[in-house]
Amino acid sequence: MKENTKYHDYLFNGKIVVDEIQPWFEFGTGKPWDDSEIPWVLDNKVRREILIILSDGSKTLKEIRDKIHFSPKPLLINQEKYNPKIKYQWDEATIQNHLMNLEWYNLIKVKDNKYELTFPIFKKKDMSNLEQYILQFANNWIKVILNTKEHLQKAYANSDNYPEILEILIDKAVGKLYELLKEQNLLPNEPNLKALWAEQIRAIKFEEWLKKAF
């Protein structure tokens, strides 16, 4: 069935070719997974500013444009010694392009002609308040692991890799926890289709690599 959405004219219609690369590399960049990079959402000053503006509440396109102003960075002296007085503004088409990009990836949504975030952006004060719950979650996990440690050690008494087994167990348990939370409607149940598609390709390529290598 032909897709009929407002994104249809912007979709890639060419032939998709996945190169033969090792499965532990990112398909989009060809770089190792553990290479630290700025997420694509934050590597652009317009997208960063849009997300910061929307963190204070929903805004119309005009309200977003009126708030996005940038100053050039001084090149020859330290920025602390000179505060640029010049400010410039992005045109409406540029902002709309970034808004559509963010909406396509389900990072923002439109409601009553206003753009709003689909996820929370925590400021420093919010993160400080959230820290107590992070510690509470972590401490409760420790209690669960300690309560099951004896059973695990008995089950894998002949194994010299207990720490590694525990690491795998925790990793699988976190995935299961997400599933159970979604079933209880405690987490959003809408997948990021592009990320899901990429993960499916990664799984297929990894299985193909295993068959060839072992």
Disulfide bonds with the S-S distance in Angstrom:
none
